[in-house]
Amino acid sequence: MRELDPDSGRTRYTDELFEEMTGADLELDGALLLGCSFKNCELNELSLRSAQLAECRFEGCELTMLGLADAVFQSVEFETCRLTGNDFSVLNLGTLGVMMKFVDCDLSFCSFRKMDLTACTFEACLLHGAEFTRCQLAGVSFARSDLGRCVFNTNVLLGADFRGARNYLLSPLDNKVRGLKVELPEAQGLLAALGVELH
């Protein structure tokens, strides 16, 4: 349902299903989206500036190079989506922080600089060349994700879950890693970052 929000004057979509749509079909700048679902949409370069999304789900969508400045994401799920090249660091934290779940998504070359991501999940995702710098990642799951060339610098990774993750190089000197959950042989990436060789 589409209506004008009486409090903010913004366009509000509630429990709307958007299926096989393109960015040309949607004007979501500053919109309120509550309980909406997007399936098989081509939304590359779509502007979500100052939009607020809560309890929304994206499935099988193309979402590269989005305009995300000052958008609020609360309980937003992405499954089998391509989100390459997005700068998530420009999101507005909102009152509850950023709450996102990514499952089987391509997040290559995305930036998450200086973000509190403790309410986020990255499972079975492709994160080639993605950047996590000065992030709060305590308890966050990267299970079964491919982290090739992914940058982890000055992060809090206490209790984070890297089981089944692969191709990561992660320095225990540059990141707080106490309680980090890892598996062999991939855990050798922790030693490789220190210049230690296993034989």
N, C-alpha and C positions, 0 to 999 in steps of 0.2 A: 504494500500500500504506500502510495506517495502522497505526501501532504506537506503543508507549511507548518514548521514547528512554531507554536504561538509564543514561546519564551524567547527564542533566539532569532526568529525570522528566517531560519535556514530551511532548505529542503530536507525533509525527513523521509527515509524509506524504512518500512517496518516489515520484516518477514517476507521480503521480496526475493523471487528467484530470477536471476539473470542468466540466461542460457544461450550459448553460441552468439554472444554479442561482441561488438568491437568498440574500441575507444570512441569512435565517431558517434556511436549510439548513446553515449553516456556523458553527462555533465555532473561531475561529482566534487568539484571544488567546494570546500566548505560544507559539504552535505553531512547529515547524520544518517548512519546506516546501522540499524538495529536488527539482529537476527537474520541478516540477508545471506543468500548463497549465490555463488558465481560458478557456473559449470561450463567448461570448454569455451571460455571467452578469450578473444585476442585483444588484450588491453595494453600492449606495449606503449610506453611513453604517456600513459594516462596520468592526468594530474589529480592527485588526492590532497592537494594542499589545504591545510586547516580542516580537513574532513575528520569525523570521529566515527570509528568503526567499533562496534561491540557485538560479541557473539556472532561474528561473521565467518563464513567458510568459503575458501576458493579451492576448486578441484579441477585439475587438468587445464589450467589457464596459462596464457603467455603474459607475463607481468614484468618485462624488462624495462629498465630505465624509467621508473615511475617518478613522478613529482611528489615527494613525501614531506616537504617542509611543513612542520607544525601539525602534521596529522597525528591523531591519537589512535593507537591500536590496543584494544582490551579484549582478550579472549578471541583472537583472530587465528584461524587455522588455515594452513596451506598444505594441500596434498597433491603430489605429482604435478607441481607447477614449475615453470621456468621463470626465475626471478633474477637473472644475471645482471650485474652492473648497478644494483641499487645501493644508494647511500642511506642506510637505516639510521645513521647517527643524527639525522636532522628531524627525526620524529619528536613530537612533544611527549614528555613523560606522562602527562595527565596526573590525576590524583592517585591512581593505582599503579602507575608505572607502565612499562611496555610488557604486554602479555601476548606472546606469539608461539605457535607450534608449527614446525615444519616437518613434514614426513615425505620422504622420497622426492625431494625438490632439488632443482639446480640453483644453487646460490653462489656460483662462481663469480669472483671479482666483486663481491659485495663488501661494503664497509660497515663495521659496527664499532667505530671508535668511541671510547669513553662512555659506553652504555652499561646500564644495569640490566643484565639479561637473565637474572636469577628466576624470572617467571617465564622463561622461554625453553623450548626443546628443539633440537636439531637431530632427527633420527633418519638414518639411511639416506642422507643428503650428499650431494656433490658440492664441495666447498673449495674448489680449486682457486687459489689466488685470493681467497677472501681474507679480510683483515680484522683481527680482534686485538685492539691495542687499548690498554688501560681499562679493561672491561671487568665488571663483576659477573663471574661465571660460576660461582659456588653452587654445586649440586646440579649443574646443567648437564643434560645428556647429549652427547655427540655419538651415541651408539650406532655402529655399522655405517658411519659416514666416511666418505673419501676426502681426506684433508690434504691432498697433494698441493704443495707450495702455499698452504694456508699460513698466515702470519699470526703467531701468538706472542705478544710482547707486553710485559708488565701487567699481566692479568691476575685476578684472584680465581683460581681453579680448584679451591678446596672441595673435595668430595665429588668433583665432576666425573661423569661416566664416559670413558673412552673405550669401553669394551666393544670389540668388533670393529672399531674405527681403524683406518689404515692410512699409510703414507704421510704420517705427521712427523714433524721435527719440532720438538718442544723443549725449551731449556728450563730445567728446574732452578736455574740461577736467576732467570729473568721473570719467572712466574711463580706464584705461590701454589704449590701442587700437593700439599699434605692431604692424604686421603683420596688422591686421584685413583680412579678405578681403571686399570689397564689390563691387557692380555698380551702374552707372548705369541708370536714373535714381534708384533707391532710395537711393543713397549721399548724395543731397542732404539726407537726414535728419541727417547729421553736421553739415552747415553750418547747417541750420535751427535746431539746438539752440544754435548760436553767434550766431543773429540775422543770419546772412549770407544774402542773397537772390541767387539766380542769375537772370540774364535772358538 
